[in-house]
């Protein structure tokens, strides 16, 4: 009777229950910004570039000779790169005789810049997308589903108090009261026994967080090298550019020129080489300048957040034992519960930082009343172990468990 009522009640709230039950949380929001959001952003840019490049005009060259085939010239200039004249970047503003930055006749003293990045933009974006997602796959493999194994049956924990036996609801198992108590006991023993895998879980997580920061620095360096050393100041140059100043050149137009030059050589009827000086319209550069400007600001934000995350790890390592109130506030923020600060101080004082971090992620994945029961159980067992250790020491046998093995 209770099972039928429970099944009916859960089915009535099926959409809400499905929305509240998700995968276990095994990483923080900064980690997810690295591995999921950034990878998704780069993939969106990659897809957008591919759509424009293969279903639209990526380059349009203005042929001066009617005998030249337009498609052939466009393909040649796209694959053989184009160039601009550095000397003429600002001359069109100062003298007014050059219609586009970087255009005009090439003199012996002029320095030219070849633009070949546009051929590789989709490949680089896809490569970076994969690189940002790989840390998530590595961490998921190293984590090994440990958190899921511990908390997988706790999704319907609040409903377990209504039933003495296990019930199947929405293809999910609602555990019984005894199964719920046994699960909490197993988790408590796992933490109490200081299993190596528990500490390695936290150590691996911290390592991946630091590697995310190092990986971001490497990706910024790769992007800067790819754009000829102009990426590091791209966002700041664009931000400081004054559109009202008629003597200033848009920094994005210099790095991503809309008009470039291309030299096409052709054999004439008598075998002599005919040079064609061709001007090309780079339509995709309108898209590239937006993409890399957005990436500059996003990488800057992600860098600051990643540095704060690493600083927080260092600070929490030095403060987690000294300020039990901080631990209480952190646990209360991620899961509702009424843990007494003295209980927290006693347990945390006898924990390694890796144990403290693992408990924090358990709090994220457990209902508040269950985590409170788990923490109180740890407190009672530590009290009992400490009493047993003192008795053994009085008998000359030494302590059963080194509670401060990290000191």
Residue pairs with C-beta under 8 A, 6 or more apart in sequence:
2 162
2 163
3 163
3 165
3 167
6 159
6 162
6 163
6 167
6 169
6 174
7 167
7 169
10 17
10 156
10 159
10 169
10 170
11 169
11 170
14 170
17 170
18 170
21 155
21 172
23 148
24 147
24 148
24 151
24 152
24 365
25 147
25 361
25 364
25 365
26 139
26 140
26 143
26 147
26 205
26 361
27 35
27 136
27 139
27 205
27 208
28 209
28 309
30 209
30 212
30 305
30 306
30 308
30 309
31 135
31 136
31 139
31 208
31 209
31 212
33 302
33 305
34 132
34 135
34 212
34 215
34 216
34 302
34 306
35 132
35 133
35 135
35 136
35 139
35 212
36 133
36 136
38 132
38 298
38 302
39 129
39 130
39 132
39 133
39 136
41 298
42 125
42 126
42 128
42 129
42 132
43 125
43 126
43 129
45 125
45 291
45 295
46 122
46 125
46 126
46 129
48 287
48 291
49 121
49 122
49 125
49 284
49 287
49 288
49 291
50 122
52 58
52 283
52 284
52 287
53 122
53 284
56 283
57 283
58 78
58 118
58 283
58 284
59 74
59 77
59 78
59 82
59 280
59 281
59 282
59 283
59 284
60 74
60 280
60 281
60 283
61 70
61 73
61 74
61 77
61 262
61 278
61 279
61 280
61 281
62 278
62 279
62 280
62 281
63 70
63 73
63 276
63 278
64 276
64 277
64 278
65 276
68 264
68 266
68 276
73 262
73 264
73 276
73 278
74 280
76 262
76 264
77 262
77 264
77 278
77 280
78 118
78 119
79 119
80 262
81 114
81 115
81 116
81 119
82 114
82 115
82 260
82 261
82 262
82 280
82 282
83 112
83 113
83 114
83 115
83 260
83 261
83 262
84 101
84 102
84 103
84 112
84 113
84 115
84 254
84 257
84 260
84 261
85 102
85 103
85 104
85 106
85 110
85 111
85 112
85 113
85 261
86 102
86 110
86 111
86 112
86 113
87 107
87 109
87 110
87 111
88 98
88 101
88 102
88 103
88 104
88 110
89 101
89 102
89 249
89 254
90 101
90 247
90 249
91 97
91 98
91 104
92 98
92 99
92 100
92 101
92 103
93 246
93 247
93 248
93 249
94 247
98 104
100 257
100 258
100 259
100 279
101 249
101 253
101 254
101 257
101 259
102 113
102 254
102 257
102 259
102 260
102 261
103 259
103 261
103 279
106 112
106 261
113 228
115 257
115 260
115 282
117 226
117 227
117 228
118 282
118 284
118 285
118 288
120 226
121 284
121 288
121 291
124 222
124 223
124 226
125 291
128 219
128 222
128 223
131 215
131 219
132 215
132 219
135 208
135 211
135 212
135 215
138 208
139 204
139 205
139 208
142 204
142 208
143 201
143 204
143 205
146 197
146 201
147 201
147 361
147 362
147 365
150 183
150 186
150 187
150 190
150 362
150 365
151 362
151 365
151 366
153 173
153 175
153 179
153 180
153 183
154 175
154 180
154 183
154 365
154 366
154 367
154 370
155 172
156 169
156 172
156 173
156 174
156 175
157 175
157 180
157 366
157 367
157 369
157 370
158 367
158 369
159 169
159 174
160 174
160 175
160 176
160 177
160 179
160 180
161 177
163 174
163 176
163 177
164 176
164 177
164 178
165 176
166 173
166 174
166 175
166 176
166 179
167 173
167 174
168 174
175 183
180 370
184 370
184 373
184 374
184 377
185 377
187 362
187 374
188 374
188 377
188 378
188 381
190 198
191 198
191 355
191 358
191 359
191 362
191 378
192 378
192 381
192 382
192 385
194 352
194 355
194 405
198 354
198 355
198 358
199 352
199 354
199 355
199 358
200 354
201 354
201 358
202 353
202 354
202 355
202 357
202 358
203 354
205 357
206 313
206 357
209 306
209 309
209 310
209 313
210 310
212 306
213 303
213 306
213 307
213 309
213 310
216 299
216 302
216 303
216 306
217 303
219 299
220 231
220 232
220 299
220 303
223 231
223 292
223 295
223 299
224 230
224 231
224 232
227 234
227 255
227 292
228 255
230 255
231 292
231 296
234 251
234 252
234 255
234 292
234 293
234 296
235 293
235 296
235 297
235 300
237 251
238 251
238 252
238 293
241 248
241 250
241 251
242 248
243 250
252 289
252 293
255 289
256 282
256 285
256 286
256 288
256 289
256 292
257 282
257 285
258 281
258 282
258 285
258 286
259 279
259 280
259 281
259 282
260 279
260 280
260 282
261 277
261 278
261 279
261 280
262 278
262 279
262 280
263 275
263 276
263 277
263 278
264 275
264 276
264 278
265 273
265 274
265 275
265 276
266 273
266 274
266 276
267 273
267 274
268 274
316 326
316 353
317 353
319 326
320 326
320 327
320 348
320 353
320 356
321 348
321 349
324 341
324 342
324 344
324 345
324 348
325 341
327 344
327 348
327 356
328 339
328 341
328 344
330 360
330 363
331 337
331 339
331 344
331 360
331 363
331 371
332 339
334 360
334 363
334 364
335 363
335 364
335 366
335 367
335 368
335 371
336 368
337 363
337 368
337 369
337 371
337 372
337 375
338 372
339 372
339 375
339 376
343 375
343 376
343 379
344 375
346 379
346 382
346 383
347 375
347 378
347 379
347 382
348 356
350 382
350 403
350 404
351 359
352 405
352 406
353 406
359 375
362 371
362 374
363 371
366 374
382 403
385 400
385 401
385 403
386 403
388 400
389 399
389 400
389 401
389 403
392 398
392 399
392 400
393 399
